[in-house]
C-alpha cells in the first residue's frame, strides 16, 4: 500500500497484515458526501494491491459507523452531478455515472480478493447499512442500530444486500417498515455475523482478523470468490442496477421533495421527527433503543 495517502473522508492504517479503513467524518456521523465513494474505492484497491495486507477492517470514527448519505444541506453535495438549473436531471445523472457509481465504488470491498470485516457501532443506517452489508463478515456492537428507513422518506435499497442476507419474510418486513435492528437483533436475524458488547468490539474484530491472517491469502481469495459467485448468479448485478435507479426516481417524488425541503428549511431533526414518530425509532427512539453516545471509536 502507498506509504502516505491523504484522504478527505477516510483514515487508513496498515499494521500486522491488516489494513484498517476508517470512515472519518465523525462530526457528521460519517455521512456520505463526495469524495467518500471515490476515496473508498481507492483505499480498497490499494489494500488489494499491497502484498503486506491480507485482511481489511472497515469501521467508522466517533460514535457511529455511518448515518447514510448526508442530506443536511438539502442533498446539494451532489448537485453538480445530478441537477441542471437546480432541478434533477436524470439524463445528466446517468451520463455522469452518478446513478450507480457510489454503490459500485463501495462494492469494491466485495470485488477485491481479500476478506473485509465491517466493524459496526452506533448508527449504521441508510446508505451506511447498504455499505456495511457489502463486507464479507460483519461484527457489531450489541447496541448498534442498523436500518434503512427508505420507505418512509425516499429511496430504495442500493446494494441489495438487505435482500440477499435475509430470508424473504424479514427482507419484506424491513424493506416495507424501515425499522432498524439492534446489533443483537441483526445477528439473530442472520443479517450480520455477530454482536458483542461495545467494550469487546475492537478486540473481537482484531481476533477474527488475526485468524484470517493465519490462512494462506490464495485460500482466502478462492473461498471468497466461490461464495461471491453463487450470489452473483442470483442476479446481484441486476439488483444493484435497479436499486440506484429506483432511488433516483423516489428522490424526486412530491413526498421526497417535501421531506428534503423540510430538512433544508427546518433542519434534519424536524423532518426525521415526522418520519419516525409513529414508529418510535431512529430520531424518536427511547434511550434504550438508541446506541450509547459514549461508545466512541478513536483513530490512533
C-alpha positions, 0 to 999 in steps of 0.5 A: 500500500502507498506509504502516505495517502491523504484522504478527505473522508477516510483514515487508513492504517496498515499494521500486522497484515491488516489494513484498517479503513476508517470512515472519518467524518465523525462530526457528521456521523460519517455521512456520505458526501463526495469524495467518500465513494471515490476515496473508498474505492481507492483505499480498497484497491490499494489494500488489494494491491499491497502484498503486506495486507491480507485482511481489511477492517472497515469501521467508522470514527466517533460514535457511529459507523455511518448515518447514510448519505448526508442530506443536511444541506438539502442533498446539494453535495451532489448537485453538480452531478445530478441537477441542471438549473437546480432541478434533477436531471436524470439524463445528466445523472446517468451520463455522469455515472452518478446513478450507480457509481457510489454503490459500485465504488463501495462494492469494491470491498466485495470485488477485491480478493481479500476478506473485509470485516465491517466493524459496526457501532452506533448508527449504521443506517441508510446508505451506511447499512447498504455499505456495511452489508457489502463486507464479507463478515460483519461484527457489531456492537450489541447496541448498534442500530442498523436500518434503512428507513427508505420507505418512509422518506425516499429511496430504495435499497442500493446494494441489495444486500438487505435482500440477499442476507435475509430470508424473504419474510424479514427482507419484506418486513424491513424493506416495507417498515424501515425499522432498524435492528439492534446489533443483537437483533441483526445477528439473530436475524442472520443479517450480520455475523455477530454482536458483542458488547461495545467494550469487546468490539475492537478486540473481537474484530482484531481476533477474527482478523488475526485468524484470517491472517493465519490462512494462506491469502490464495485460500482466502481469495478462492473461498471468497470468490466461490461464495461471491459467485453463487450470489452473483448468479442470483442476479446481484448485478441486476439488483444493484442496477435497479436499486440506484435507479429506483432511488433516483426516481423516489428522490424526486417524488412530491413526498421526497421533495417535501421531506428534503425541503423540510430538512433544508428549511427546518433542519434534519431533526424536524423532518426525521421527527415526522418520519419516525414518530409513529414508529418510535425509532431512529430520531424518536427512539427511547434511550434504550433503543438508541446506541450509547453516545459514549461508545466512541471509536478513536483513530490512533 
